[in-house]
């Protein structure tokens, strides 16, 4: 198997009031995906489900992200969700916190090396 990276998209998402880390992670991935109309699968003659997507999420509290909920955002392909320390927690005067997440979606296909 020879995985070749064919696309990389970035996004940002927030949760303004709830201190929910999954919600901004989902929003960040949607932001990354919904700003493009890539036709990689069609261009290479692959079914869309052949896409392998590494989803990298950065939030201040990685253990509070539901990886399955984030993966469910992808309309097709298989996902590997990796959550790392990043993003921002922005404290407010009222004791509430805004959570910011960053996302990168890296798309691969199994493409045989040219000989």
CORDA-V593361 format. One record per pair of residues at least 4 apart in sequence whose C-alpha atoms are under 8 Angstrom apart, sorted by the first residue. I is the first residue (numbers start at 1). J is the second residue. D is the distance in whole Angstrom. If there is no record, write none. Layout:
<<I/J/D> <I/J/D>>
This chain:
<<1/110/6> <1/111/8> <1/112/7> <2/110/5> <2/111/6> <2/112/6> <2/113/7> <3/108/6> <3/109/5> <3/110/4> <3/111/6> <4/108/5> <4/109/6> <4/110/6> <4/111/6> <5/106/7> <5/107/6> <5/108/4> <5/109/7> <6/40/7> <6/106/8> <6/107/6> <6/108/6> <6/109/7> <7/106/6> <7/107/5> <7/108/7> <8/104/7> <8/105/6> <8/106/4> <8/107/6> <9/32/5> <9/33/7> <9/104/6> <9/105/5> <9/106/7> <10/28/8> <10/29/8> <10/31/7> <10/32/5> <10/33/8> <10/102/8> <10/103/6> <10/104/4> <10/105/6> <11/28/5> <11/29/6> <11/30/7> <11/31/5> <11/32/4> <11/33/8> <11/102/6> <11/103/5> <11/104/6> <12/24/8> <12/25/8> <12/27/7> <12/28/4> <12/29/7> <12/31/6> <12/32/7> <12/100/7> <12/101/6> <12/102/5> <12/103/6> <13/23/8> <13/24/4> <13/25/6> <13/26/7> <13/27/5> <13/28/4> <13/29/8> <13/31/7> <13/100/6> <13/101/5> <13/102/7> <14/23/7> <14/24/4> <14/25/8> <14/27/7> <14/28/8> <14/98/7> <14/99/5> <14/100/4> <14/101/6> <15/19/7> <15/20/6> <15/21/8> <15/23/6> <15/24/5> <15/98/6> <15/99/5> <15/100/7> <16/97/7> <16/98/4> <16/99/6> <17/96/6> <17/97/6> <17/98/6> <18/96/8> <18/97/8> <18/98/8> <19/96/8> <19/97/6> <19/98/7> <19/99/6> <20/24/7> <20/64/8> <20/99/7> <21/25/6> <21/59/7> <21/61/7> <21/62/8> <21/64/6> <21/65/5> <21/99/7> <21/101/8> <22/26/6> <22/64/7> <22/65/5> <22/66/6> <22/67/8> <22/69/8> <22/70/7> <23/27/6> <24/28/6> <24/99/7> <24/100/6> <24/101/5> <25/29/6> <25/57/6> <25/58/8> <25/59/8> <25/65/7> <25/70/7> <25/101/5> <25/102/7> <25/103/7> <26/30/6> <26/69/7> <26/70/5> <26/73/7> <27/31/6> <28/32/6> <28/101/6> <28/102/6> <28/103/5> <29/33/6> <29/55/8> <29/70/7> <29/73/7> <29/102/8> <29/103/5> <29/104/7> <29/105/7> <30/34/6> <30/73/7> <31/35/6> <32/36/8> <32/103/7> <32/104/7> <32/105/7> <33/105/8> <39/43/6> <40/44/6> <41/45/6> <41/46/5> <41/47/6> <41/48/5> <41/50/8> <41/51/7> <42/46/6> <42/47/7> <42/48/8> <46/50/6> <47/51/8> <48/76/6> <48/77/6> <49/76/5> <49/77/4> <49/78/7> <50/77/6> <50/78/8> <50/109/7> <50/110/8> <51/76/7> <51/77/4> <51/78/6> <51/107/6> <51/108/6> <51/109/5> <52/77/6> <52/78/5> <52/79/6> <52/80/8> <52/107/6> <52/108/5> <52/109/6> <53/77/7> <53/78/6> <53/79/5> <53/80/6> <53/105/6> <53/106/5> <53/107/5> <53/108/6> <54/79/6> <54/80/5> <54/81/6> <54/82/7> <54/104/8> <54/105/6> <54/106/5> <54/107/7> <55/71/8> <55/79/7> <55/80/6> <55/81/5> <55/82/6> <55/103/7> <55/104/6> <55/105/5> <55/106/6> <56/81/6> <56/82/5> <56/83/6> <56/84/7> <56/103/6> <56/104/5> <56/105/6> <57/81/7> <57/82/6> <57/83/5> <57/84/6> <57/86/8> <57/101/7> <57/102/6> <57/103/5> <57/104/7> <58/62/7> <58/83/6> <58/84/5> <58/85/5> <58/86/4> <58/87/5> <58/101/6> <58/102/5> <58/103/6> <59/83/7> <59/84/7> <59/85/5> <59/86/4> <59/87/4> <59/88/6> <59/99/8> <59/100/7> <59/101/5> <59/102/7> <60/85/5> <60/86/5> <60/87/6> <60/88/6> <60/89/6> <60/99/8> <61/65/8> <61/85/6> <62/83/6> <62/84/6> <62/85/6> <63/83/8> <65/83/7> <66/70/7> <67/71/6> <67/81/6> <67/82/8> <67/83/8> <68/72/6> <69/73/7> <70/81/7> <71/79/6> <71/80/7> <71/81/7> <74/79/8> <86/101/7> <86/102/7> <87/99/8> <87/100/5> <87/101/5> <87/102/6> <88/99/6> <88/100/5> <88/101/7> <89/97/6> <89/98/6> <89/99/5> <89/100/6> <90/97/5> <90/98/5> <90/99/6> <90/100/8> <91/95/7> <91/96/6> <91/97/4> <91/98/6> <92/96/5> <92/97/6> <92/98/8>>
